[in-house]
């Protein structure tokens, strides 16, 4: 009689399978992440050029002058991933010059997402009682068959496969044992997602609201509802209000509805 896999063994299988599949499909890039791009033009070029310009030449963290000449553009509207670009920009100005490694950091972040996502998928599946071996195989399969891989071709901000599984896992943990530690973790993930691309805030919002609506239907005590609504405010509403504060710094009042000229000028 064969012994069943333990949860930890299944987790290690998930890790090894993820590394194996990632190496098979992307291993030829590992030594040259700073030399190649997943996109040769279009939105991918726009995203990286704006990031590179913002890191090297802009004078503030919230404005990017590589677009909307001669006035510049709010950094959140340039797809240059301000969490990454501003971190590199800060290091450049306060520690050492790492501007030449921006492309490698961008590519590395996208591939790291592919490596970490199966772990959260595995935890979700085993949390619902799926056997460890099947969970490991399914997690890796779901990860590397995700439609989000199409975003690697240019929509880098939406290429982070980890975003939705991580949010689902955090919400499952929260509703098993509601607490402020998980709520503030969700708050940080929502902020980070929205700063990467505001579509991610929309995705997170739908998922969070469905979880809360389902739970509230099953629980009818006023205290429980009041506490849950407070958690909902911190997880979803507070990030939105903070983001609006960022947008108040936007001085552009005549932004065109159809931006044009990037590839011509």
Protein Blocks (a to p, Z undefined) as FASTA:
>chain_A
ZZdddfklmmmmmmmmmmmmmmmmmmmmmmmmmmccfbfghjllmmmmmmmmmmmmmmbf
kbcfkgoiakbpafklnonopmlmmmmmmmmmmmcccklmmmmmmmmmmmmmmmmmmmmm
mmmmmmnopafklmmmmmmmmmmmcfklmmmnopmmlmmmklmmmmmmmmmmmmmmgcfk
lmmmmmmmmmmmmmmomklmmmmmmmmmmmmmmmmmmpccfklmmmmmmmmmmmmmmmmm
mmmmmmmmpmbfbbcfbdghjlmZZ
